Amino acid sequence: MEQLVPAELARERSRLDLQRFRRRVAMHLLADDAGRVGRTLADGGELLTDLRQMLGGPKYLDIIREFIY
């Protein structure tokens, strides 16, 4: 029990990790498609709701690895 992190500190770390994760995802989404439109719904594209699909498998795993290790 002595090695457990206090609840308040754990909440703060989680909040900061989520903030950092969102920032990393936004950077990738904005940087990768700059100047390129790609497929849209009007021309037969599909609405992407899965972050892995949006970023692509390798980039998604790179971001996830940052937070696991």
Contacts in CASP RR format, 6 or more apart in sequence:
PFRMAT RR
TARGET T0000
AUTHOR 0000-0000-0000
METHOD contacts of the structure
MODEL  1
MEQLVPAELARERSRLDLQRFRRRVAMHLLADDAGRVGRTLADGGELLTD
LRQMLGGPKYLDIIREFIY
5 13 0 8 1.000
17 67 0 8 1.000
20 67 0 8 1.000
21 63 0 8 1.000
21 67 0 8 1.000
24 63 0 8 1.000
24 66 0 8 1.000
25 51 0 8 1.000
25 55 0 8 1.000
25 63 0 8 1.000
28 55 0 8 1.000
28 59 0 8 1.000
28 63 0 8 1.000
29 54 0 8 1.000
29 55 0 8 1.000
32 55 0 8 1.000
32 59 0 8 1.000
39 45 0 8 1.000
39 46 0 8 1.000
41 47 0 8 1.000
48 54 0 8 1.000
51 60 0 8 1.000
52 60 0 8 1.000
55 63 0 8 1.000
END
